[in-house]
Amino acid sequence: MTGTRYFVGGLLVVGLLGGCEPFEDDGGGGGVGGVRFSKGFAFVREDDRNVFVVDDAGDPNSPQRLTSTGGAYWPSVSKDGRSVVFVQRGGLGTSLLTVPTTGGTVATLFSENDAACARGCTNFRTPTFSPDGRGVVFVFSPGNSSLTSLGRVNTDGSGFQELTPNSVVAYGAPSFVPNGTAVVAPTGSGLQQLNQVAYVPLSGGAIIASSLGNDVGTVANRVAVSPDGSQVVLDGRGSSSSVRTYVGALSGGRLGALRRVTSYGGASAQETWPVWTGASQVGFLFADSAGGDPGIYRSTVSAAPSNSVTLAVPSAAEPSYGPL
């Protein structure tokens, strides 16, 4: 591989969301390197499936561990940088949990088959905080359906709402528009066939679906809305096995033409789980079949694909970034 490499990273600090049920976990606590979190990455490591955080000003080789029991997936930083929400997988199914970015007590926000979910909610995935910090939107499987739906729950565990009821399509990882009135998510006939991007109003208004164009067949994992709401970044799978990072305009809930952000790595390269790390910068998980642990990289969003990317955090997976 080619490209410029340098390290960034650090630690997190936060208060626990109110109204959640404590979950037995020592949390990892403390801090590494004395860096107070202001903005940076939350992620998991594939070898132990615990949640870690690292600040842009800290040492990416010494992140702060927030959980210790394993089974964690898809962490997401709150908009004020004070908490991380993630999915916990275990013998009783899946749950939404929160943990302060300072470390400490892990709390249960919402669990599978909660009575508030009339159709039955299972297989939670990819939660994300609303901009005002009052709610979390996530993917779940309703009842025994093979399709997935989007749900919302308040951060005190109340007020569950299914955002896409009676849908005949599946939905992938959601991302809020800046004013919090809608989410944008990949959609298609199944989680492996996400070939459109949906704009889903939280008010129950009409859902707008946009195609991906000719260069991208499906979204591999995530669509993320830019800080100003004018663009989205997604991990697009083309005709080959590679997954690349693409950016497109978002206007009136509709996706514009996609353009590739990077030109990096070999034909088998995987650039997945993209996030915005600034107004004109994105982060993504990079892996290659040639071997080695996946790591979080950054690239600028420019007119032409860039072959100069920077390594932000080694040995990481499923990154989130915030606050922006």
Backbone bond lengths (Angstrom), bond angles and torsions (degrees), N, CA, C in turn:
res aa  C-N    CA-C-N  psi(-1)  N-CA   C-N-CA  omega(-1)  CA-C   N-CA-C  phi
1 M - - - 1.460 - - 1.526 109.62 -
2 T 1.311 116.42 152.69 1.437 121.83 176.09 1.501 109.79 -119.67
3 G 1.330 116.28 167.52 1.459 119.51 177.61 1.517 110.81 127.54
4 T 1.317 115.45 154.07 1.455 121.81 179.56 1.515 110.57 -75.07
5 R 1.326 117.55 137.79 1.461 121.43 178.13 1.528 109.96 -124.65
6 Y 1.324 116.18 136.81 1.449 121.41 166.76 1.515 108.09 -152.97
7 F 1.334 116.81 162.31 1.453 121.03 -176.82 1.521 111.63 -100.57
8 V 1.361 114.40 143.10 1.448 122.33 167.73 1.509 106.05 -136.10
9 G 1.340 120.30 177.10 1.461 119.49 173.74 1.514 115.27 142.93
10 G 1.377 121.00 -171.40 1.442 122.44 175.73 1.509 120.03 161.40
11 L 1.327 121.24 -129.03 1.457 127.11 -169.34 1.513 113.39 -140.46
12 L 1.344 117.57 171.94 1.453 121.86 -177.78 1.517 113.72 -133.55
13 V 1.342 115.49 155.06 1.457 120.23 178.55 1.513 109.26 -142.45
14 V 1.348 120.82 135.66 1.456 121.30 -176.38 1.506 114.39 -166.12
15 G 1.353 115.47 163.78 1.454 121.16 173.26 1.502 111.04 -98.98
16 L 1.319 117.92 148.83 1.457 122.57 -178.16 1.514 111.08 -74.22
17 L 1.329 116.43 139.32 1.459 121.17 175.76 1.520 109.96 -63.11
18 G 1.318 115.74 140.57 1.458 119.88 -179.32 1.512 112.39 -76.67
19 G 1.337 115.97 158.70 1.455 121.20 172.20 1.496 114.80 82.01
20 C 1.331 120.01 7.21 1.456 121.84 -178.15 1.516 110.14 -99.59
21 E 1.309 115.00 153.70 1.462 121.31 -179.77 1.518 109.71 -85.51
22 P 1.342 119.33 127.20 1.464 120.87 -179.94 1.526 110.99 -58.57
23 F 1.326 115.28 145.87 1.447 122.83 -179.37 1.517 107.17 -123.90
24 E 1.324 116.86 134.12 1.458 120.25 -175.06 1.524 110.76 -67.59
25 D 1.317 116.29 111.12 1.456 122.76 179.27 1.510 107.53 -169.45
26 D 1.330 118.02 138.21 1.454 118.20 179.59 1.511 112.02 -79.75
27 G 1.368 116.53 -11.24 1.453 120.97 170.30 1.509 115.81 77.39
28 G 1.304 119.21 -13.12 1.449 119.09 -179.03 1.512 112.74 84.51
29 G 1.335 116.65 -32.07 1.451 125.73 171.31 1.513 116.00 44.44
30 G 1.333 114.78 -174.84 1.449 121.58 170.78 1.503 114.67 62.35
31 G 1.301 116.41 -161.85 1.446 122.27 -179.59 1.505 110.14 -147.99
32 V 1.311 116.50 162.41 1.451 121.92 179.42 1.518 107.63 -123.13
33 G 1.311 117.06 120.05 1.451 120.85 175.79 1.518 114.42 83.91
34 G 1.320 119.51 3.20 1.441 121.73 174.96 1.508 114.95 68.99
35 V 1.316 119.70 22.23 1.457 123.26 -177.90 1.517 109.56 -98.10
36 R 1.312 117.01 123.04 1.459 121.76 176.40 1.518 108.78 -83.16
37 F 1.324 116.80 134.01 1.457 120.52 -175.25 1.526 112.15 -70.18
38 S 1.319 115.14 131.06 1.461 120.42 170.36 1.517 109.90 -122.29
39 K 1.312 116.60 -42.74 1.466 121.10 170.77 1.519 108.77 -160.91
40 G 1.323 114.62 147.87 1.447 119.03 -178.84 1.516 111.20 168.98
41 F 1.320 115.82 -160.98 1.461 122.12 -173.17 1.527 111.98 -101.66
42 A 1.324 115.07 142.76 1.464 122.96 161.90 1.519 106.54 -111.19
43 F 1.315 116.96 143.71 1.458 120.15 -176.19 1.519 109.65 -162.87
44 V 1.316 115.81 172.07 1.460 121.33 171.33 1.520 108.63 -117.69
45 R 1.302 115.06 162.18 1.459 120.44 171.80 1.523 108.15 -110.37
46 E 1.316 115.52 135.81 1.458 120.19 -172.60 1.518 112.95 -69.09
47 D 1.342 117.60 -23.26 1.459 118.49 -176.56 1.520 112.52 -74.86
48 D 1.362 117.73 -29.56 1.456 118.17 -178.55 1.529 113.88 -128.13
49 R 1.328 118.02 -7.67 1.469 123.20 176.93 1.528 112.21 55.03
50 N 1.342 116.03 46.60 1.458 121.68 170.70 1.520 109.76 -110.86
51 V 1.344 116.72 160.90 1.452 122.84 -179.58 1.525 109.70 -90.16
52 F 1.317 115.91 133.75 1.455 123.37 177.46 1.526 109.10 -127.46
53 V 1.341 115.82 156.45 1.456 121.18 172.24 1.513 108.92 -133.99
54 V 1.335 115.61 151.09 1.456 120.33 178.70 1.526 108.17 -148.84
55 D 1.333 116.18 129.40 1.453 121.67 -178.29 1.527 110.47 -84.05
56 D 1.325 115.96 152.46 1.459 119.58 178.95 1.528 112.50 -59.12
57 A 1.337 117.12 -26.47 1.460 120.76 -178.00 1.518 112.93 -93.02
58 G 1.299 118.52 -0.86 1.449 121.89 -175.63 1.514 113.37 -100.91
59 D 1.311 115.43 -165.79 1.461 122.67 -177.29 1.525 109.15 -97.95
60 P 1.326 119.05 112.15 1.461 121.02 -178.45 1.517 113.79 -66.67
61 N 1.341 116.20 -15.16 1.461 119.71 177.39 1.525 112.19 -85.13
62 S 1.340 116.76 -7.58 1.468 121.29 179.61 1.529 109.49 -133.50
63 P 1.329 117.94 64.97 1.459 120.19 179.97 1.523 111.40 -71.19
64 Q 1.326 116.28 164.41 1.457 121.11 176.76 1.523 109.52 -89.85
65 R 1.322 116.22 127.62 1.454 121.31 177.26 1.523 109.28 -87.48
66 L 1.339 116.71 127.89 1.457 121.82 -177.40 1.524 113.46 -101.04
67 T 1.325 118.26 -22.15 1.462 121.65 179.34 1.520 109.16 -130.32
68 S 1.336 115.68 165.79 1.464 118.70 -177.65 1.524 113.82 -138.85
69 T 1.329 118.12 -3.33 1.467 119.81 -174.65 1.522 113.47 -94.80
70 G 1.347 117.88 -4.40 1.453 120.69 -178.30 1.521 111.68 75.12
71 G 1.320 115.61 -174.21 1.462 120.91 176.87 1.514 114.91 74.16
72 A 1.341 118.89 15.27 1.464 122.45 -176.92 1.522 111.31 -94.18
73 Y 1.333 115.57 141.53 1.459 122.33 -179.87 1.534 110.05 -140.27
74 W 1.318 115.88 146.10 1.464 124.85 166.87 1.536 114.10 54.30
75 P 1.325 118.96 58.67 1.463 119.99 177.19 1.522 111.65 -69.07
76 S 1.327 116.39 149.41 1.468 121.84 179.98 1.530 108.77 -141.49
77 V 1.340 116.11 129.52 1.459 121.81 -178.09 1.528 109.73 -82.10
78 S 1.344 116.48 138.15 1.460 120.83 176.21 1.523 110.25 -67.83
79 K 1.335 116.08 161.62 1.456 121.05 -175.36 1.517 112.88 -69.04
80 D 1.329 118.34 -19.73 1.459 120.46 175.05 1.523 112.02 -96.45
81 G 1.332 117.01 1.92 1.453 121.01 177.96 1.508 115.65 73.67
82 R 1.327 118.02 11.97 1.458 120.35 -174.07 1.517 115.17 -97.11
83 S 1.321 117.82 -12.75 1.456 119.36 -175.05 1.523 110.56 -148.95
84 V 1.307 114.85 157.68 1.456 122.54 173.94 1.522 107.92 -122.72
85 V 1.329 116.99 132.06 1.452 121.96 171.99 1.521 107.63 -106.93
86 F 1.336 116.52 142.34 1.459 120.14 -179.34 1.519 109.32 -152.90
87 V 1.313 116.03 168.70 1.458 121.93 176.11 1.520 109.05 -97.72
88 Q 1.330 115.34 132.33 1.461 121.68 174.31 1.519 108.72 -106.41
89 R 1.322 116.50 124.18 1.459 121.83 175.64 1.526 109.22 -103.19
90 G 1.340 115.77 134.71 1.453 120.02 179.92 1.508 111.15 -158.64
91 G 1.336 115.74 -167.95 1.457 120.96 -177.23 1.505 113.90 -64.45
92 L 1.346 117.76 -23.37 1.466 121.63 179.98 1.520 112.27 -97.09
93 G 1.317 117.26 10.94 1.464 120.65 179.23 1.514 111.17 106.08
94 T 1.340 116.50 -142.91 1.455 121.50 -177.41 1.523 110.99 -118.39
95 S 1.325 115.57 150.82 1.465 122.60 176.80 1.520 109.00 -141.48
96 L 1.333 115.27 155.63 1.459 121.40 169.80 1.522 107.69 -92.29
97 L 1.329 116.60 124.16 1.455 121.68 179.20 1.531 109.59 -121.25
98 T 1.327 115.75 156.16 1.456 121.23 173.59 1.514 109.36 -126.05
99 V 1.327 114.95 153.23 1.461 121.10 176.52 1.524 107.27 -147.48
100 P 1.340 117.74 138.34 1.469 119.50 176.45 1.522 110.29 -65.03
101 T 1.301 117.03 148.33 1.454 119.46 178.20 1.523 112.14 -75.12
102 T 1.328 117.70 -3.12 1.469 121.55 168.46 1.518 111.29 -79.80
103 G 1.331 117.44 -13.60 1.454 121.40 -167.33 1.517 109.13 88.02
104 G 1.316 116.65 168.32 1.456 120.90 -179.95 1.503 111.88 124.05
105 T 1.332 116.12 -145.42 1.452 121.70 -171.85 1.522 112.12 -69.68
106 V 1.317 115.59 129.00 1.466 122.56 172.79 1.518 108.01 -90.15
107 A 1.338 117.92 135.47 1.458 121.86 -175.52 1.519 110.69 -124.62
108 T 1.338 115.78 144.75 1.461 121.68 177.26 1.519 109.71 -85.52
109 L 1.323 116.15 125.52 1.456 122.27 178.78 1.525 111.65 -93.31
110 F 1.341 117.23 -46.69 1.460 121.35 -174.92 1.523 107.73 -159.05
111 S 1.329 117.23 139.07 1.458 121.31 -175.80 1.520 112.09 -121.80
112 E 1.317 115.09 160.41 1.465 121.38 177.21 1.527 111.27 -52.93
113 N 1.345 114.26 142.36 1.468 121.96 174.69 1.524 113.22 57.00
114 D 1.327 116.78 29.25 1.461 120.67 170.61 1.521 108.29 -57.58
115 A 1.320 116.86 143.59 1.463 121.46 -177.08 1.521 112.62 -58.83
116 A 1.337 117.44 -23.65 1.465 120.87 -179.90 1.517 112.29 -68.85
117 C 1.333 117.10 -19.52 1.471 121.25 179.44 1.518 107.97 -97.20
118 A 1.340 116.28 97.36 1.464 121.94 -171.17 1.522 112.65 -61.27
119 R 1.322 117.93 -35.97 1.472 120.86 -176.98 1.526 112.36 -84.78
120 G 1.324 116.65 -8.37 1.453 120.37 -174.94 1.514 110.33 89.52
121 C 1.330 116.79 123.36 1.469 122.16 -177.15 1.526 109.46 -115.65
122 T 1.317 117.01 124.58 1.456 121.77 178.86 1.524 109.35 -136.53
123 N 1.326 115.00 170.18 1.464 122.27 171.43 1.526 112.06 54.39
124 F 1.341 116.70 56.84 1.463 121.31 178.48 1.534 110.39 -63.25
125 R 1.334 115.22 146.97 1.460 121.49 -179.75 1.528 109.83 -149.29
126 T 1.309 116.48 153.07 1.471 127.55 163.27 1.530 115.81 41.09
127 P 1.332 119.05 63.38 1.468 120.51 176.89 1.524 111.58 -73.82
128 T 1.334 116.33 155.21 1.460 121.57 174.60 1.521 109.53 -147.90
129 F 1.321 117.12 141.54 1.459 122.14 179.41 1.525 111.40 -75.81
130 S 1.338 116.32 146.03 1.458 120.97 169.77 1.523 109.08 -70.85
131 P 1.348 117.86 157.08 1.472 119.66 -179.18 1.521 113.93 -58.65
132 D 1.341 118.46 -32.45 1.459 120.32 179.89 1.523 113.03 -84.98
133 G 1.321 117.50 -1.23 1.454 121.80 177.52 1.507 115.46 74.28
134 R 1.333 117.48 8.74 1.466 120.19 -176.09 1.523 113.38 -94.03
135 G 1.302 118.04 -10.76 1.459 119.99 -177.52 1.514 112.40 -147.37
136 V 1.320 114.89 166.27 1.460 123.34 175.93 1.523 107.82 -130.70
137 V 1.311 117.17 131.53 1.458 122.50 173.17 1.518 108.04 -106.97
138 F 1.336 117.07 139.99 1.454 121.37 -174.51 1.526 109.90 -150.21
139 V 1.305 115.74 167.16 1.463 123.46 177.05 1.524 108.55 -97.09
140 F 1.342 116.75 140.07 1.465 120.34 175.53 1.526 109.26 -149.79
141 S 1.319 115.58 165.88 1.466 121.78 174.93 1.521 108.26 -101.40
142 P 1.336 118.53 118.34 1.470 120.64 -179.86 1.522 111.70 -81.50
143 G 1.331 116.81 127.58 1.458 120.43 179.37 1.514 110.84 57.87
144 N 1.301 115.12 -135.25 1.458 120.77 178.93 1.525 112.58 -100.69
145 S 1.330 116.83 18.28 1.460 120.51 -176.96 1.520 111.56 -67.95
146 S 1.318 115.77 144.85 1.460 120.59 173.90 1.525 110.89 -82.07
147 L 1.342 116.84 -9.37 1.453 121.63 177.37 1.524 110.11 -89.98
148 T 1.316 116.56 167.12 1.455 122.13 178.35 1.521 109.90 -118.02
149 S 1.317 115.57 153.55 1.453 122.31 -178.63 1.521 108.85 -129.47
150 L 1.340 116.75 169.35 1.458 122.21 175.60 1.516 109.60 -104.77
151 G 1.318 116.80 134.23 1.455 122.19 177.59 1.514 110.59 -125.95
152 R 1.325 115.01 157.68 1.458 121.42 176.29 1.521 109.13 -129.55
153 V 1.338 116.87 142.07 1.449 121.63 176.04 1.526 108.12 -141.85
154 N 1.323 117.41 144.43 1.457 121.22 176.77 1.524 110.18 -67.53
155 T 1.323 116.75 158.18 1.454 119.70 -177.40 1.524 113.42 -77.84
156 D 1.353 116.91 2.00 1.463 119.06 167.69 1.524 111.11 -101.40
157 G 1.349 117.02 9.22 1.459 122.19 177.66 1.512 114.86 88.08
158 S 1.318 118.40 -0.47 1.468 121.81 -178.07 1.527 111.18 -99.26
159 G 1.341 114.33 172.83 1.457 121.16 167.96 1.515 116.26 69.38
160 F 1.350 118.21 34.25 1.465 118.40 178.61 1.522 111.41 -57.46
161 Q 1.332 116.31 138.24 1.465 123.32 178.60 1.518 108.97 -141.42
162 E 1.322 117.07 131.01 1.456 120.43 172.00 1.521 108.35 -85.83
163 L 1.319 116.93 121.73 1.462 121.85 -175.01 1.516 113.08 -85.01
164 T 1.325 117.48 -21.99 1.461 120.93 -176.87 1.533 110.13 -129.63
165 P 1.339 118.01 60.24 1.465 120.42 -177.82 1.523 111.74 -70.49
166 N 1.324 115.35 151.60 1.468 122.19 175.39 1.516 112.74 58.11
167 S 1.305 116.73 28.13 1.458 120.40 -179.69 1.526 110.71 -78.73
168 V 1.324 116.13 150.25 1.462 121.25 176.39 1.528 110.73 -107.54
169 V 1.329 116.06 12.82 1.460 121.55 176.90 1.526 109.14 -127.98
170 A 1.321 115.67 170.32 1.460 122.22 177.14 1.519 109.75 -104.10
171 Y 1.341 115.93 156.74 1.456 121.67 178.98 1.519 110.15 -125.56
172 G 1.347 114.87 144.09 1.450 121.59 176.48 1.511 111.29 -105.13
173 A 1.340 116.37 -162.68 1.460 123.56 -170.90 1.529 112.65 -56.07
174 P 1.356 118.72 123.56 1.456 122.04 -177.98 1.526 112.83 -87.03
175 S 1.325 115.71 157.71 1.458 123.24 175.03 1.526 108.34 -142.24
176 F 1.326 117.45 132.85 1.455 121.58 -178.08 1.527 112.15 -76.81
177 V 1.342 116.26 145.17 1.461 120.55 164.12 1.524 107.07 -74.98
178 P 1.341 118.19 156.94 1.474 119.93 -170.78 1.521 115.97 -57.22
179 N 1.354 118.52 -34.33 1.467 118.87 -178.44 1.521 113.31 -84.59
180 G 1.328 118.00 -0.57 1.456 122.00 173.55 1.506 115.97 77.39
181 T 1.333 118.72 9.13 1.465 121.08 -176.81 1.523 113.56 -86.57
182 A 1.327 117.64 -11.38 1.461 120.99 -176.76 1.520 109.33 -156.73
183 V 1.322 115.31 162.21 1.455 121.41 170.26 1.524 108.88 -120.82
184 V 1.311 114.68 155.12 1.462 122.24 174.99 1.520 107.10 -115.14
185 A 1.333 117.45 133.80 1.461 121.01 -176.11 1.519 109.92 -149.48
186 P 1.325 118.01 149.06 1.467 119.79 172.15 1.523 110.23 -69.69
187 T 1.307 116.93 149.02 1.459 120.82 -178.46 1.531 109.87 -145.49
188 G 1.322 116.39 157.13 1.455 121.41 179.80 1.519 110.02 174.93
189 S 1.299 116.13 -165.48 1.463 120.41 -175.86 1.520 113.04 -76.40
190 G 1.330 117.83 -10.34 1.461 122.75 177.68 1.513 109.12 -174.52
191 L 1.339 117.27 170.59 1.456 120.26 -177.47 1.524 112.83 -65.17
192 Q 1.314 117.81 -18.27 1.459 121.15 175.91 1.531 112.09 -97.25
193 Q 1.306 117.44 0.60 1.464 122.49 -179.06 1.529 110.99 -130.86
194 L 1.324 117.12 47.80 1.461 121.80 -178.78 1.530 108.77 -83.76
195 N 1.321 116.68 88.45 1.456 120.83 -171.66 1.527 114.15 -108.30
196 Q 1.337 117.20 14.72 1.452 122.13 174.77 1.530 109.40 -142.20
197 V 1.331 114.91 167.82 1.463 121.37 174.18 1.517 108.23 -119.56
198 A 1.338 116.53 125.95 1.466 122.00 -175.65 1.521 110.74 -107.47
199 Y 1.329 114.86 138.53 1.463 123.48 172.52 1.522 106.01 -104.35
200 V 1.339 117.22 114.06 1.464 122.90 -170.69 1.523 109.95 -115.80
201 P 1.339 119.16 104.19 1.472 120.69 177.25 1.532 110.70 -67.12
202 L 1.322 117.28 139.01 1.457 120.29 177.88 1.516 112.00 -74.52
203 S 1.322 117.16 -15.59 1.461 121.56 -179.86 1.520 112.58 -78.52
204 G 1.330 117.21 -6.83 1.452 120.63 -177.20 1.507 113.90 91.97
205 G 1.313 118.48 10.50 1.458 122.47 178.05 1.516 112.00 -69.39
206 A 1.320 115.77 -178.65 1.465 121.68 -176.56 1.527 111.10 -64.20
207 I 1.324 116.22 135.09 1.459 122.48 175.80 1.518 108.87 -83.33
208 I 1.333 116.54 132.20 1.465 122.22 179.16 1.518 108.19 -104.79
209 A 1.332 117.54 125.06 1.463 122.23 179.29 1.521 109.99 -112.83
210 S 1.335 116.55 133.83 1.460 122.48 179.69 1.515 110.08 -120.89
211 S 1.319 116.71 144.12 1.459 121.02 176.68 1.523 110.35 -78.56
212 L 1.330 116.56 166.51 1.461 121.86 -176.88 1.513 113.13 -93.11
213 G 1.323 118.50 -6.83 1.453 120.61 -177.18 1.512 111.79 89.56
214 N 1.325 115.84 -164.43 1.463 120.74 -172.23 1.521 114.33 -91.16
215 D 1.332 117.64 -24.84 1.466 120.01 -172.88 1.531 113.60 -85.29
216 V 1.321 116.49 -23.28 1.459 121.26 -176.29 1.519 109.43 -116.79
217 G 1.326 116.71 126.19 1.457 120.41 179.78 1.515 112.59 -83.93
218 T 1.338 116.05 -47.94 1.466 121.34 -177.69 1.521 110.03 -144.98
219 V 1.330 115.46 160.75 1.462 121.84 169.54 1.520 107.53 -87.95
220 A 1.318 116.41 127.53 1.465 119.74 -177.29 1.528 111.64 -72.22
221 N 1.347 117.14 -43.37 1.460 118.98 -174.97 1.523 114.76 -144.15
222 R 1.328 118.11 -49.68 1.462 119.43 -164.54 1.521 112.95 -144.11
223 V 1.337 114.72 145.03 1.462 124.11 165.43 1.521 106.94 -115.17
224 A 1.333 118.63 129.43 1.458 122.18 -179.05 1.520 110.41 -125.08
225 V 1.329 116.49 131.63 1.457 122.64 -178.56 1.522 109.75 -84.04
226 S 1.341 117.09 139.20 1.457 122.39 -179.70 1.525 111.35 -67.75
227 P 1.341 118.19 161.08 1.471 120.79 -177.84 1.522 114.37 -56.59
228 D 1.335 118.11 -31.41 1.462 120.12 179.42 1.523 113.13 -96.01
229 G 1.324 117.04 0.00 1.461 121.10 176.97 1.505 115.66 78.78
230 S 1.324 118.49 5.42 1.463 120.47 -175.00 1.519 113.93 -91.49
231 Q 1.353 117.48 -12.00 1.459 121.07 -177.10 1.526 110.20 -142.09
232 V 1.324 114.99 163.81 1.453 120.88 168.66 1.518 108.22 -129.18
233 V 1.329 116.16 153.45 1.444 122.89 170.89 1.521 107.18 -118.23
234 L 1.322 117.35 142.88 1.459 121.45 179.94 1.522 110.04 -146.59
235 D 1.327 115.40 159.61 1.468 120.86 175.07 1.526 107.76 -98.50
236 G 1.310 115.86 107.28 1.456 121.24 -173.99 1.507 113.18 -102.01
237 R 1.336 114.74 135.90 1.456 121.09 177.19 1.521 108.36 -101.99
238 G 1.336 116.45 125.38 1.455 121.32 179.32 1.512 111.88 -93.59
239 S 1.326 115.44 -154.16 1.463 119.99 -177.79 1.524 112.12 -72.71
240 S 1.338 117.22 -23.60 1.462 120.48 176.96 1.526 108.76 -89.99
241 S 1.313 116.61 -173.53 1.461 121.20 -179.38 1.519 112.36 -83.73
242 S 1.328 117.87 -6.11 1.463 120.70 -176.94 1.522 111.30 -75.73
243 V 1.332 115.62 153.12 1.459 123.06 174.59 1.520 107.12 -122.40
244 R 1.336 116.58 128.09 1.453 122.00 -176.88 1.524 110.73 -123.20
245 T 1.331 115.83 165.16 1.456 122.01 -179.26 1.522 110.13 -95.46
246 Y 1.343 115.48 128.66 1.465 121.70 -177.88 1.529 109.59 -127.64
247 V 1.327 115.74 150.73 1.455 122.98 176.16 1.519 109.16 -125.67
248 G 1.335 116.79 141.58 1.459 121.72 176.74 1.515 110.28 -143.62
249 A 1.316 116.63 153.39 1.465 120.97 177.76 1.518 110.42 -70.42
250 L 1.329 115.98 150.58 1.461 122.78 175.31 1.522 107.44 -124.49
251 S 1.322 116.00 117.14 1.468 120.50 -177.31 1.520 109.33 -142.98
252 G 1.323 116.76 126.84 1.452 120.73 -179.42 1.512 113.04 60.22
253 G 1.328 116.62 27.10 1.456 121.39 -178.93 1.509 113.93 82.25
254 R 1.330 117.64 1.35 1.470 121.36 -177.50 1.525 110.96 -109.48
255 L 1.327 114.74 143.78 1.454 122.60 -179.34 1.515 110.36 -87.06
256 G 1.336 116.44 131.98 1.453 121.57 175.56 1.520 111.96 -86.50
257 A 1.329 115.95 -171.50 1.458 121.56 -178.90 1.525 110.51 -62.67
258 L 1.325 116.16 139.43 1.456 121.58 -179.62 1.525 111.26 -89.35
259 R 1.319 115.90 144.59 1.457 121.10 173.41 1.522 108.97 -133.60
260 R 1.293 115.19 142.46 1.462 121.09 -176.91 1.527 110.33 -73.87
261 V 1.329 116.57 138.19 1.459 122.37 -176.79 1.516 111.59 -88.23
262 T 1.322 117.55 -40.14 1.456 120.94 -173.13 1.519 112.21 -122.34
263 S 1.318 114.01 158.06 1.454 122.14 170.33 1.517 105.92 -132.72
264 Y 1.320 116.48 81.17 1.461 121.92 -165.67 1.517 109.82 -143.15
265 G 1.316 116.49 139.59 1.452 119.91 176.90 1.519 112.61 82.23
266 G 1.331 115.24 174.60 1.447 121.53 -177.72 1.511 113.20 -84.26
267 A 1.335 114.99 -173.22 1.465 120.85 -175.83 1.517 112.61 -63.86
268 S 1.332 117.01 -25.24 1.458 120.30 -178.23 1.527 113.08 -95.44
269 A 1.328 117.14 9.63 1.465 120.85 -176.18 1.518 111.62 -64.05
270 Q 1.328 114.94 145.72 1.457 122.14 178.05 1.525 108.57 -121.95
271 E 1.340 116.80 115.09 1.459 122.58 175.77 1.529 106.48 -112.13
272 T 1.316 116.94 101.83 1.460 120.68 -168.95 1.524 111.93 -126.88
273 W 1.339 115.61 172.40 1.462 124.11 177.29 1.531 112.19 49.24
274 P 1.337 118.72 56.14 1.467 120.98 -178.01 1.533 112.35 -70.11
275 V 1.329 115.54 148.63 1.462 123.22 175.99 1.529 107.54 -141.90
276 W 1.313 116.11 154.08 1.466 120.49 171.66 1.521 108.72 -84.50
277 T 1.348 116.31 133.30 1.455 121.48 176.48 1.528 110.92 -117.07
278 G 1.311 116.99 7.75 1.448 123.56 178.06 1.512 109.20 176.68
279 A 1.332 117.03 -179.63 1.459 121.12 -177.73 1.519 112.04 -64.31
280 S 1.330 117.51 -31.52 1.465 120.86 -178.68 1.524 111.59 -134.73
281 Q 1.334 115.89 32.75 1.458 120.92 -179.15 1.520 109.72 -140.28
282 V 1.324 116.00 139.41 1.456 120.48 177.81 1.530 109.65 -125.14
283 G 1.325 114.45 153.67 1.447 121.60 171.32 1.519 109.14 -113.67
284 F 1.311 116.91 153.92 1.458 120.47 179.09 1.520 109.16 -157.22
285 L 1.305 115.59 159.26 1.455 122.17 176.98 1.523 108.20 -87.71
286 F 1.323 116.64 125.72 1.459 120.61 -179.11 1.516 110.09 -114.28
287 A 1.327 115.39 131.39 1.462 121.46 174.76 1.518 108.42 -143.79
288 D 1.310 116.11 157.42 1.460 121.24 179.96 1.515 108.33 -141.34
289 S 1.308 116.14 145.09 1.466 120.02 -178.76 1.520 112.26 -65.66
290 A 1.334 116.44 -11.36 1.459 119.55 178.47 1.518 111.84 -66.75
291 G 1.347 116.75 -16.02 1.456 120.00 176.26 1.512 112.41 119.69
292 G 1.330 115.91 175.47 1.454 121.92 -179.72 1.514 112.25 93.75
293 D 1.342 115.41 155.17 1.454 120.54 178.64 1.522 110.35 -69.67
294 P 1.335 117.53 145.94 1.459 119.36 173.85 1.524 110.01 -68.75
295 G 1.316 116.72 149.51 1.453 121.77 177.78 1.515 110.46 -137.73
296 I 1.353 115.70 163.37 1.451 121.63 178.78 1.529 108.56 -91.23
297 Y 1.324 115.54 126.93 1.455 122.31 179.68 1.524 109.66 -118.33
298 R 1.332 115.81 161.59 1.458 121.97 175.15 1.525 110.09 -122.57
299 S 1.354 114.31 151.23 1.457 120.20 174.66 1.517 108.67 -149.21
300 T 1.325 116.36 146.96 1.453 119.80 174.10 1.518 110.03 -76.30
301 V 1.316 116.58 154.39 1.457 122.90 176.13 1.526 107.10 -96.40
302 S 1.307 116.44 103.28 1.456 121.34 -176.55 1.516 110.16 -123.19
303 A 1.340 115.43 175.63 1.466 120.40 -175.98 1.525 111.93 -64.46
304 A 1.328 116.68 -34.40 1.464 121.08 -179.46 1.528 109.26 -115.63
305 P 1.330 118.06 151.19 1.471 120.08 177.67 1.518 111.74 -57.58
306 S 1.323 116.46 137.41 1.457 121.72 -177.57 1.520 110.27 -99.72
307 N 1.349 115.99 140.12 1.467 119.43 173.03 1.523 110.89 -104.70
308 S 1.339 116.18 12.30 1.452 121.95 177.61 1.524 108.82 -112.87
309 V 1.314 116.45 105.50 1.451 121.84 178.19 1.520 108.43 -123.56
310 T 1.328 116.99 160.87 1.453 121.05 -177.54 1.521 110.02 -121.43
311 L 1.315 116.14 138.44 1.462 121.57 176.93 1.521 109.02 -77.74
312 A 1.330 117.48 121.11 1.462 122.26 -179.28 1.521 112.28 -96.32
313 V 1.332 117.11 -47.22 1.463 121.45 -177.76 1.523 108.90 -142.15
314 P 1.314 119.77 120.50 1.463 120.91 176.27 1.525 111.43 -79.03
315 S 1.312 116.06 159.73 1.473 122.81 173.28 1.514 111.97 50.87
316 A 1.322 115.86 62.47 1.460 121.08 -176.52 1.525 109.44 -141.47
317 A 1.324 116.13 162.02 1.455 121.61 178.59 1.522 109.65 -149.47
318 E 1.334 116.33 155.08 1.470 123.98 173.68 1.529 112.88 50.85
319 P 1.331 117.60 57.99 1.458 120.15 -172.87 1.523 114.15 -75.44
320 S 1.313 115.06 150.03 1.453 124.68 166.49 1.520 106.58 -126.99
321 Y 1.330 116.86 158.59 1.462 120.13 -179.20 1.513 109.81 -138.55
322 G 1.314 116.11 143.83 1.453 118.55 176.56 1.523 111.34 174.09
323 P 1.341 115.98 172.40 1.468 123.94 -6.47 1.519 111.45 -82.81
324 L 1.338 115.41 161.50 1.461 122.22 175.83 1.515 108.82 -117.01
